[in-house]
């Protein structure tokens, strides 16, 4: 081992460099050595210099100095000096190397040297660190240890967890001792490890791992984990009790909330009655299953528990519910049917009523929550009442099956269904084809034609018929509608109807201005509904109008202008003069 050292580079013309190093300090805790070093000129005269450059020094793989400039160097002159921290291996050993080079008299490097040394080893860990089991108990373990050389601190850990002060009893030479680990769980495997701090280095060494098991308590054999019991069943619990200590059985519902505990006994079985199990439903008023726990307590210096968690299922607990009534409350459909028990598809508004006499009643500690009224794809919920009638309404019903669900706090339900005394399968008027056509495609006289289908049937009081048919119009550039003045009287043949005829417009009986386009809306009503259809009537302006007197372009021939050729909107007339 070395605490200092040096090496010389090769010489050029008797000139060379000397590298020196020495230990400044060592850190046991940090596992490193701090050295001092320098590079000194050697050879030749102390009064005569020589030029040197491209000097480089590497220590322990790190370049610590480099100078490419040329400088004058005398024998005995220090080129550079410094310090270097050198980290040791995990075992405290360390060999390091150093090298130096320079260009003496020349720019090119021509002198080189290197050396390698073992530093003094730094004390590290214990040479030996051994752990042994001694004895196990219900809730503690006894262990012994020995080591070499001496230690000054002992810690242990369980199952690779955090390190804990051991509180051990130690021999006078600090090379052996014993300790106890308390407050452990019964019948549990523990992996125990210690670490000892070496007295001279302060470094920790870890021992072998020792596996030990504490003594067992009473354990349940029946039922198994994840068991299931219905609310109308009894539940028997069995266990083994190797210690022979007194035990007691318990029942938690929900799991973790103690409800029942037996007296202390040594019996290895116990039965919770069906009545006791049913009473547990008071603790699960809002669910159809609840986590339930059965267990056994072993009494000793402490109370030790073994338990199984399962599920208590609510059965035979749907609410009782007898009936409800309904009525159509749409005055328009009632006027047509003459009976609020008749339902018109798509238009009747059905109100359901649950009287206090027919109210739903919850079972087995549940409470009533609400009613749900369902017709087809429509549904509505309404709060439960214990003291008054409950009503709810679905508008525009589209099914002949009315269903009322009575729903309790657990979500359990009982339903009743009603069908109306008469279900009228009405459908609104359908206009299948509408055409609005100018005379010859360009004239002002306009013909409207359409056809369609009407539901032909009786509502009860009233036979369905067409009650009105009309039209209105507006210019496409306007939002203002004008009422049509022509009376529309469709021809009906069974469920089919049709119409065709001239209609009046803004030119009255002459129809619609050919220079304008219009939106025309046809409305047709029966006893219950109105259907509408819009159609665009284009302008009647022709691209070219040919008459015996001349030709008009982009409009009708203007007699006031006259002549053989016209483009009167953009002027240009010819015979009628005005040429642009």
C-alpha positions as semicolon CSV with decimal commas, in nm:
position;residue;x (nm);y (nm);z (nm)
1;X;0,000;0,000;0,000
2;X;0,118;0,348;-0,075
3;X;0,065;0,686;0,080
4;X;0,272;0,868;-0,186
5;X;0,446;0,805;-0,515
6;X;0,602;0,947;-0,828
7;X;0,720;0,870;-1,179
8;X;0,947;1,033;-1,442
9;X;0,870;1,079;-1,805
10;X;1,133;0,973;-2,054
11;X;1,396;1,241;-2,123
12;X;1,468;1,448;-2,431
13;X;1,817;1,599;-2,436
14;X;1,840;1,521;-2,058
15;X;1,521;1,716;-1,999
16;X;1,210;1,543;-1,845
17;X;0,913;1,586;-1,608
18;X;0,847;1,434;-1,264
19;X;0,491;1,355;-1,139
20;X;0,448;1,338;-0,761
21;X;0,142;1,250;-0,546
22;X;0,070;1,217;-0,170
23;X;-0,231;1,145;0,053
24;X;-0,394;1,450;0,204
25;X;-0,677;1,265;0,381
26;X;-0,908;0,964;0,375
27;X;-1,283;0,940;0,451
28;X;-1,410;0,617;0,601
29;X;-1,772;0,729;0,578
30;X;-1,737;0,854;0,221
31;X;-1,501;0,571;0,114
32;X;-1,259;0,803;-0,066
33;X;-0,902;0,938;-0,053
34;X;-0,806;1,298;-0,127
35;X;-0,455;1,327;-0,278
36;X;-0,228;1,619;-0,363
37;X;-0,015;1,614;-0,677
38;X;0,224;1,818;-0,889
39;X;0,423;1,806;-1,209
40;X;0,783;1,937;-1,187
41;X;1,051;2,004;-1,449
42;X;1,374;1,801;-1,412
43;X;1,713;1,751;-1,581
44;X;1,960;2,007;-1,700
45;X;2,041;2,335;-1,532
46;X;1,837;2,527;-1,282
47;X;1,937;2,848;-1,454
48;X;1,870;2,756;-1,810
49;X;1,525;2,703;-1,947
50;X;1,381;2,494;-2,216
51;X;1,056;2,532;-2,407
52;X;0,772;2,294;-2,330
53;X;0,411;2,256;-2,449
54;X;0,118;2,022;-2,502
55;X;0,139;1,917;-2,137
56;X;-0,132;1,674;-2,022
57;X;-0,192;1,500;-1,688
58;X;-0,446;1,217;-1,633
59;X;-0,527;1,081;-1,284
60;X;-0,757;0,784;-1,227
61;X;-0,895;0,812;-1,580
62;X;-0,969;1,186;-1,558
63;X;-0,774;1,455;-1,745
64;X;-0,688;1,702;-1,472
65;X;-0,456;1,933;-1,670
66;X;-0,384;2,029;-2,028
67;X;-0,181;2,319;-2,173
68;X;-0,112;2,347;-2,544
69;X;0,085;2,675;-2,516
70;X;0,464;2,684;-2,523
71;X;0,636;2,804;-2,207
72;X;0,987;2,819;-2,051
73;X;1,062;2,555;-1,795
74;X;1,360;2,528;-1,559
75;X;1,486;2,228;-1,366
76;X;1,290;2,219;-1,037
77;X;1,008;2,446;-1,153
78;X;0,650;2,330;-1,075
79;X;0,445;2,316;-1,393
80;X;0,111;2,251;-1,221
81;X;-0,024;2,124;-0,887
82;X;-0,367;2,024;-0,757
83;X;-0,582;1,787;-0,559
84;X;-0,790;1,489;-0,666
85;X;-1,062;1,288;-0,486
86;X;-1,035;0,916;-0,558
87;X;-1,328;0,692;-0,464
88;X;-1,250;0,339;-0,341
89;X;-1,416;0,011;-0,428
90;X;-1,699;-0,125;-0,212
91;X;-1,451;-0,331;-0,011
92;X;-1,234;-0,022;0,062
93;X;-0,955;-0,117;-0,179
94;X;-0,834;0,107;-0,457
95;X;-0,564;0,105;-0,721
96;X;-0,526;0,415;-0,928
97;X;-0,297;0,519;-1,212
98;X;-0,162;0,845;-1,345
99;X;0,011;0,954;-1,664
100;X;0,181;1,265;-1,795
101;X;0,312;1,377;-2,133
102;X;0,469;1,684;-2,292
103;X;0,650;1,815;-2,599
104;X;1,002;1,917;-2,489
105;X;1,184;2,142;-2,738
106;X;0,930;2,027;-3,000
107;X;0,562;2,085;-3,056
108;X;0,497;1,716;-3,085
109;X;0,467;1,511;-2,766
110;X;0,799;1,332;-2,712
111;X;0,811;1,267;-2,339
112;X;0,574;1,035;-2,157
113;X;0,546;0,859;-1,824
114;X;0,296;0,676;-1,603
115;X;0,258;0,490;-1,277
116;X;0,009;0,284;-1,074
117;X;-0,032;0,248;-0,696
118;X;-0,255;0,078;-0,435
119;X;-0,391;0,320;-0,180
120;X;-0,425;0,227;0,186
121;X;-0,745;0,020;0,220
122;X;-1,030;0,198;0,399
123;X;-1,207;-0,008;0,669
124;X;-1,550;-0,108;0,549
125;X;-1,796;-0,373;0,667
126;X;-1,792;-0,653;0,921
127;X;-1,605;-0,969;0,831
128;X;-1,898;-1,177;0,958
129;X;-2,259;-1,099;1,057
130;X;-2,481;-1,398;1,151
131;X;-2,841;-1,426;1,272
132;X;-3,006;-1,732;1,439
133;X;-3,358;-1,817;1,552
134;X;-3,405;-1,897;1,920
135;X;-3,777;-1,936;2,002
136;X;-4,123;-1,838;1,874
137;X;-4,440;-1,748;2,068
138;X;-4,792;-1,635;1,992
139;X;-4,690;-1,277;1,926
140;X;-4,311;-1,255;1,960
141;X;-3,983;-1,401;1,834
142;X;-3,649;-1,448;2,012
143;X;-3,328;-1,434;1,804
144;X;-2,947;-1,434;1,861
145;X;-2,655;-1,296;1,659
146;X;-2,275;-1,287;1,645
147;X;-2,021;-1,089;1,441
148;X;-1,654;-1,008;1,391
149;X;-1,503;-0,758;1,464
150;X;-1,700;-0,563;1,725
151;X;-2,018;-0,367;1,646
152;X;-2,179;-0,070;1,825
153;X;-2,538;-0,068;1,691
154;X;-2,802;-0,331;1,606
155;X;-3,117;-0,293;1,395
156;X;-3,366;-0,544;1,254
157;X;-3,634;-0,548;0,988
158;X;-3,930;-0,769;0,903
159;X;-4,011;-0,883;0,552
160;X;-3,767;-0,636;0,396
161;X;-3,945;-0,342;0,559
162;X;-3,803;-0,046;0,748
163;X;-3,510;-0,087;0,989
164;X;-3,601;-0,079;1,362
165;X;-3,388;-0,037;1,675
166;X;-3,333;-0,385;1,818
167;X;-3,296;-0,305;2,190
168;X;-3,076;-0,612;2,225
169;X;-2,877;-0,758;2,511
170;X;-2,510;-0,754;2,405
171;X;-2,201;-0,940;2,533
172;X;-1,913;-0,739;2,675
173;X;-1,698;-0,775;2,364
174;X;-1,981;-0,646;2,140
175;X;-1,949;-0,954;1,921
176;X;-2,270;-1,140;2,020
177;X;-2,615;-1,073;2,161
178;X;-2,987;-1,154;2,155
179;X;-3,313;-0,960;2,113
180;X;-3,692;-1,006;2,107
181;X;-3,942;-0,882;1,847
182;X;-4,280;-0,815;2,009
183;X;-4,635;-0,733;1,895
184;X;-4,639;-0,977;1,605
185;X;-4,940;-1,141;1,446
186;X;-5,010;-1,503;1,537
187;X;-4,949;-1,786;1,289
188;X;-4,756;-1,562;1,057
189;X;-4,432;-1,618;0,871
190;X;-4,171;-1,347;0,920
191;X;-3,847;-1,299;0,733
192;X;-3,609;-1,140;0,984
193;X;-3,282;-0,970;0,903
194;X;-3,044;-0,765;1,116
195;X;-2,776;-0,514;1,036
196;X;-2,482;-0,434;1,259
197;X;-2,269;-0,122;1,247
198;X;-1,893;-0,190;1,258
199;X;-1,750;0,002;1,549
200;X;-1,431;0,131;1,386
201;X;-1,568;0,220;1,041
202;X;-1,928;0,312;1,121
203;X;-2,041;0,105;0,822
204;X;-2,344;-0,126;0,828
205;X;-2,336;-0,496;0,742
206;X;-2,649;-0,702;0,678
207;X;-2,697;-1,056;0,805
208;X;-2,855;-1,362;0,654
209;X;-3,235;-1,378;0,655
210;X;-3,405;-1,606;0,908
211;X;-3,763;-1,729;0,848
212;X;-3,972;-1,786;1,160
213;X;-4,344;-1,842;1,229
214;X;-4,546;-1,734;1,530
215;X;-4,786;-1,975;1,704
216;X;-5,141;-2,014;1,576
217;X;-5,483;-1,906;1,707
218;X;-5,832;-2,053;1,660
219;X;-5,923;-2,054;1,290
220;X;-6,254;-2,090;1,104
221;X;-6,292;-2,399;0,886
222;X;-6,654;-2,339;0,779
223;X;-6,772;-2,134;0,593
224;X;-6,505;-2,058;0,336
225;X;-6,412;-1,708;0,230
226;X;-6,652;-1,543;-0,013
227;X;-6,941;-1,747;0,123
228;X;-7,298;-1,653;0,042
229;X;-7,605;-1,671;0,266
230;X;-7,965;-1,574;0,186
231;X;-8,169;-1,366;0,426
232;X;-8,404;-1,659;0,498
233;X;-8,126;-1,904;0,597
234;X;-7,932;-1,992;0,914
235;X;-7,551;-1,982;0,918
236;X;-7,326;-2,230;1,103
237;X;-6,965;-2,142;1,186
238;X;-6,703;-2,410;1,264
239;X;-6,339;-2,369;1,371
240;X;-6,035;-2,551;1,505
241;X;-5,883;-2,432;1,832
242;X;-5,530;-2,572;1,873
243;X;-5,454;-2,357;2,180
244;X;-5,765;-2,473;2,371
245;X;-5,815;-2,115;2,493
246;X;-6,159;-1,965;2,534
247;X;-6,312;-1,831;2,216
248;X;-6,619;-1,634;2,111
249;X;-6,799;-1,606;1,778
250;X;-6,905;-1,281;1,618
251;X;-7,112;-1,156;1,324
252;X;-7,053;-0,822;1,148
253;X;-7,307;-0,666;0,909
254;X;-7,198;-0,485;0,706
255;X;-6,849;-0,631;0,726
256;X;-6,658;-0,437;0,989
257;X;-6,966;-0,328;1,190
258;X;-7,013;-0,556;1,493
259;X;-7,375;-0,668;1,543
260;X;-7,368;-0,994;1,741
261;X;-7,113;-1,167;1,968
262;X;-7,162;-1,501;2,142
263;X;-7,064;-1,582;2,499
264;X;-6,714;-1,719;2,564
265;X;-6,693;-2,093;2,497
266;X;-6,459;-2,374;2,396
267;X;-6,710;-2,524;2,150
268;X;-6,582;-2,553;1,794
269;X;-6,914;-2,470;1,622
270;X;-7,189;-2,210;1,653
271;X;-7,512;-2,139;1,459
272;X;-7,665;-1,801;1,380
273;X;-8,039;-1,862;1,332
274;X;-8,246;-1,765;1,026
275;X;-8,426;-1,509;1,242
276;X;-8,095;-1,350;1,342
277;X;-7,982;-1,342;0,979
278;X;-8,313;-1,182;0,865
279;X;-8,271;-0,911;1,127
280;X;-7,945;-0,814;0,957
281;X;-8,152;-0,669;0,669
282;X;-8,214;-0,362;0,882
283;X;-7,850;-0,276;0,808
284;X;-7,888;-0,300;0,430
285;X;-8,198;-0,095;0,351
286;X;-8,058;0,042;0,029
287;X;-7,898;-0,259;-0,139
288;X;-7,980;-0,618;-0,229
289;X;-7,652;-0,750;-0,097
290;X;-7,419;-0,652;0,180
291;X;-7,075;-0,767;0,289
292;X;-7,112;-0,983;0,599
293;X;-6,836;-1,119;0,822
294;X;-6,829;-1,413;1,063
295;X;-6,535;-1,478;1,290
296;X;-6,389;-1,624;1,604
297;X;-6,197;-1,446;1,882
298;X;-5,914;-1,620;2,068
299;X;-5,857;-1,482;2,417
300;X;-5,504;-1,468;2,562
301;X;-5,283;-1,177;2,653
302;X;-5,466;-1,003;2,367
303;X;-5,774;-1,076;2,157
304;X;-5,691;-1,248;1,829
305;X;-5,938;-1,265;1,542
306;X;-5,995;-1,504;1,255
307;X;-6,277;-1,424;1,015
308;X;-6,437;-1,497;0,682
309;X;-6,605;-1,238;0,463
310;X;-6,902;-1,326;0,250
311;X;-7,224;-1,184;0,110
312;X;-7,570;-1,159;0,264
313;X;-7,828;-1,168;-0,017
314;X;-8,171;-1,010;0,016
315;X;-8,443;-1,252;-0,104
316;X;-8,825;-1,252;-0,108
317;X;-8,829;-0,879;-0,044
318;X;-9,000;-0,717;-0,341
319;X;-9,266;-0,465;-0,235
320;X;-9,635;-0,547;-0,244
321;X;-9,835;-0,348;-0,500
322;X;-10,195;-0,409;-0,606
323;X;-10,310;-0,171;-0,880
324;X;-10,336;0,175;-1,040
325;X;-10,581;0,359;-1,266
326;X;-10,544;0,573;-1,579
327;X;-10,728;0,842;-1,772
328;X;-10,675;1,053;-2,085
329;X;-10,649;1,419;-1,982
330;X;-10,612;1,573;-2,331
331;X;-10,936;1,769;-2,376
332;X;-10,901;1,763;-2,755
333;X;-10,883;1,382;-2,780
334;X;-11,150;1,336;-2,512
335;X;-11,386;1,556;-2,715
336;X;-11,329;1,326;-3,014
337;X;-11,354;0,996;-2,823
338;X;-11,615;1,094;-2,565
339;X;-11,439;0,866;-2,311
340;X;-11,123;0,930;-2,108
341;X;-11,057;0,553;-2,111
342;X;-11,012;0,564;-2,490
343;X;-10,659;0,640;-2,599
344;X;-10,561;0,802;-2,930
345;X;-10,215;0,691;-3,041
346;X;-9,964;0,974;-3,036
347;X;-10,205;1,237;-2,899
348;X;-10,365;1,123;-2,574
349;X;-10,202;1,241;-2,251
350;X;-10,234;0,961;-1,997
351;X;-10,246;1,033;-1,627
352;X;-10,187;0,741;-1,390
353;X;-10,314;0,745;-1,032
354;X;-10,211;0,528;-0,736
355;X;-10,458;0,572;-0,455
356;X;-10,357;0,548;-0,091
357;X;-10,560;0,228;-0,073
358;X;-10,346;0,076;-0,350
359;X;-10,011;0,218;-0,232
360;X;-9,705;-0,004;-0,249
361;X;-9,561;-0,141;0,076
362;X;-9,191;-0,222;0,125
363;X;-9,071;-0,543;0,289
364;X;-8,795;-0,653;0,525
365;X;-8,671;-0,313;0,647
366;X;-8,666;-0,145;0,304
367;X;-8,854;0,181;0,242
368;X;-9,055;0,278;-0,064
369;X;-8,872;0,513;-0,297
370;X;-9,076;0,595;-0,607
371;X;-9,309;0,482;-0,882
372;X;-9,203;0,454;-1,245
373;X;-9,469;0,492;-1,513
374;X;-9,374;0,343;-1,853
375;X;-9,558;0,362;-2,185
376;X;-9,360;0,242;-2,487
377;X;-9,026;0,425;-2,489
378;X;-9,148;0,698;-2,254
379;X;-9,110;0,682;-1,879
380;X;-9,145;0,915;-1,585
381;X;-9,060;0,874;-1,216
382;X;-9,267;1,015;-0,933
383;X;-9,194;1,018;-0,559
384;X;-9,373;0,776;-0,332
385;X;-9,630;0,902;-0,087
386;X;-9,765;0,715;0,212
387;X;-10,043;0,959;0,292
388;X;-10,191;1,082;-0,036
389;X;-10,274;0,974;-0,388
390;X;-9,986;0,977;-0,634
391;X;-10,031;1,096;-0,992
392;X;-9,802;1,121;-1,293
393;X;-9,856;1,183;-1,664
394;X;-9,702;1,074;-1,995
395;X;-9,801;1,287;-2,295
396;X;-9,853;1,178;-2,654
397;X;-9,854;0,808;-2,573
398;X;-9,759;0,563;-2,850
399;X;-9,832;0,224;-2,694
400;X;-10,136;0,039;-2,561
401;X;-9,951;-0,114;-2,264
402;X;-9,928;0,097;-1,947
403;X;-9,685;-0,029;-1,683
404;X;-9,644;0,101;-1,330
405;X;-9,340;-0,006;-1,123
406;X;-9,330;0,032;-0,746
407;X;-8,960;0,065;-0,652
408;X;-8,818;0,039;-0,300
409;X;-8,496;0,174;-0,147
410;X;-8,304;-0,138;-0,257
411;X;-8,415;-0,096;-0,618
412;X;-8,648;-0,396;-0,597
413;X;-8,975;-0,351;-0,782
414;X;-9,319;-0,496;-0,839
415;X;-9,518;-0,390;-1,146
416;X;-9,873;-0,386;-1,271
417;X;-9,985;-0,350;-1,634
418;X;-10,302;-0,204;-1,782
419;X;-10,426;-0,183;-2,140
420;X;-10,682;0,084;-2,237
421;X;-11,039;-0,021;-2,304
422;X;-10,991;0,110;-2,658
423;X;-10,670;0,204;-2,835
424;X;-10,726;0,417;-3,146
425;X;-10,443;0,367;-3,394
426;X;-10,472;0,715;-3,547
427;X;-10,217;0,853;-3,795
428;X;-10,186;1,212;-3,912
429;X;-10,266;1,324;-4,268
430;X;-9,990;1,254;-4,516
431;X;-9,952;1,477;-4,823
432;X;-9,768;1,254;-5,067
433;X;-9,731;1,482;-5,371
434;X;-9,758;1,859;-5,429
435;X;-9,699;2,040;-5,757
436;X;-9,736;2,412;-5,839
437;X;-9,693;2,481;-6,213
438;X;-9,712;2,797;-6,425
439;X;-9,904;2,785;-6,750
440;X;-9,661;2,669;-7,020
441;X;-9,392;2,705;-6,756
442;X;-9,375;3,081;-6,800
443;X;-9,725;3,213;-6,754
444;X;-9,881;3,384;-6,455
445;X;-10,176;3,142;-6,433
446;X;-10,074;2,873;-6,184
447;X;-10,212;2,527;-6,119
448;X;-10,186;2,362;-5,774
449;X;-10,220;1,984;-5,745
450;X;-10,167;1,744;-5,455
451;X;-10,283;1,410;-5,315
452;X;-10,248;1,223;-4,990
453;X;-10,390;0,983;-4,735
454;X;-10,619;1,045;-4,435
455;X;-10,695;0,809;-4,147
456;X;-11,054;0,704;-4,202
457;X;-11,201;0,584;-3,879
458;X;-11,410;0,683;-3,581
459;X;-11,267;0,831;-3,267
460;X;-11,576;0,727;-3,081
461;X;-11,792;1,035;-3,085
462;X;-11,662;1,164;-3,418
463;X;-11,581;1,017;-3,758
464;X;-11,253;1,154;-3,893
465;X;-11,278;1,380;-4,204
466;X;-11,093;1,663;-4,376
467;X;-11,200;1,978;-4,196
468;X;-11,005;2,244;-4,385
469;X;-10,765;2,290;-4,674
470;X;-10,590;2,615;-4,764
471;X;-10,272;2,768;-4,893
472;X;-10,060;3,075;-4,838
473;X;-9,766;3,227;-5,025
474;X;-9,476;3,468;-5,000
475;X;-9,211;3,597;-5,234
476;X;-8,883;3,407;-5,190
477;X;-8,718;3,740;-5,105
478;X;-8,973;3,816;-4,831
479;X;-9,074;3,674;-4,492
480;X;-9,429;3,806;-4,515
481;X;-9,698;3,548;-4,590
482;X;-10,019;3,625;-4,783
483;X;-10,331;3,415;-4,756
484;X;-10,445;3,236;-5,070
485;X;-10,790;3,336;-5,191
486;X;-10,884;3,021;-5,375
487;X;-11,107;2,779;-5,184
488;X;-10,948;2,433;-5,191
489;X;-11,188;2,142;-5,185
490;X;-11,005;1,811;-5,215
491;X;-11,184;1,511;-5,355
492;X;-11,184;1,217;-5,111
493;X;-11,218;0,851;-5,203
494;X;-11,192;0,641;-4,890
495;X;-10,859;0,718;-4,726
496;X;-10,723;0,885;-5,044
497;X;-10,777;1,250;-5,133
498;X;-10,662;1,479;-5,414
499;X;-10,695;1,830;-5,558
500;X;-10,606;2,008;-5,882
501;X;-10,702;2,360;-5,990
502;X;-10,593;2,716;-6,067
503;X;-10,511;2,926;-5,764
504;X;-10,513;3,300;-5,713
505;X;-10,196;3,487;-5,633
506;X;-10,072;3,846;-5,617
507;X;-10,231;3,899;-5,965
508;X;-10,556;3,773;-5,817
509;X;-10,730;3,548;-6,068
510;X;-10,440;3,586;-6,309
511;X;-10,212;3,399;-6,073
512;X;-9,859;3,501;-5,989
513;X;-9,626;3,766;-6,132
514;X;-9,397;3,596;-6,386
515;X;-9,105;3,809;-6,282
516;X;-9,106;3,677;-5,926
517;X;-9,059;3,344;-5,751
518;X;-9,268;3,230;-5,453
519;X;-9,284;2,986;-5,164
520;X;-9,630;2,825;-5,152
521;X;-9,745;2,633;-4,840
522;X;-10,041;2,395;-4,848
523;X;-10,218;2,317;-4,513
524;X;-10,474;2,040;-4,470
525;X;-10,646;1,949;-4,143
526;X;-10,860;1,665;-4,012
527;X;-11,046;1,640;-3,683
528;X;-10,720;1,619;-3,486
529;X;-10,413;1,745;-3,670
530;X;-10,286;1,970;-3,951
531;X;-10,021;1,878;-4,209
532;X;-9,824;2,131;-4,415
533;X;-9,612;2,114;-4,730
534;X;-9,398;2,386;-4,889
535;X;-9,317;2,418;-5,261
536;X;-9,117;2,676;-5,458
537;X;-9,283;2,839;-5,762
538;X;-9,012;2,977;-5,990
539;X;-9,039;3,293;-6,199
540;X;-9,199;3,275;-6,546
541;X;-8,938;3,485;-6,717
542;X;-8,822;3,305;-7,040
543;X;-8,465;3,311;-7,171
544;X;-8,586;3,388;-7,529
545;X;-8,939;3,486;-7,628
546;X;-9,016;3,462;-8,004
547;X;-9,328;3,637;-8,136
548;X;-9,453;3,736;-8,480
549;X;-9,340;4,090;-8,415
550;X;-8,986;4,015;-8,287
551;X;-8,765;3,847;-8,035
552;X;-8,724;3,931;-7,662
553;X;-8,423;3,808;-7,465
554;X;-8,442;3,732;-7,093
555;X;-8,809;3,830;-7,068
556;X;-9,146;3,855;-7,248
557;X;-9,191;4,062;-7,569
558;X;-9,271;4,421;-7,475
559;X;-9,536;4,565;-7,711
560;X;-9,468;4,913;-7,583
561;X;-9,111;4,892;-7,715
562;X;-9,196;4,704;-8,035
563;X;-8,944;4,636;-8,311
564;X;-8,773;4,329;-8,454
565;X;-8,532;4,268;-8,164
566;X;-8,543;4,348;-7,795
567;X;-8,323;4,301;-7,489
568;X;-8,532;4,541;-7,292
569;X;-8,419;4,464;-6,943
570;X;-8,064;4,550;-7,047
571;X;-8,200;4,807;-7,297
572;X;-8,076;4,747;-7,669
573;X;-8,394;4,759;-7,888
574;X;-8,301;4,814;-8,264
575;X;-8,636;4,882;-8,442
576;X;-8,773;5,025;-8,124
577;X;-8,459;5,231;-8,134
578;X;-8,248;5,279;-7,813
579;X;-7,924;5,095;-7,879
580;X;-7,659;5,089;-7,603
